[in-house]
């Protein structure tokens, strides 16, 4: 093992991918919640739905 490198990084990659996916999902949920709670966006959304 050279420079303290992980001998088998392929074992960690699936876990890392799951973490990344969960962060993206959490961000999308937060973004959508923020948009839906914003009165200006809600007004635009209501106008769009009535047209």
Protein Blocks (a to p, Z undefined) as FASTA:
>chain_A
ZZhiafblmlmmmmmmmmmmmmmmmmmmmmmmmmmmpmklmmmmmmmmmZZ
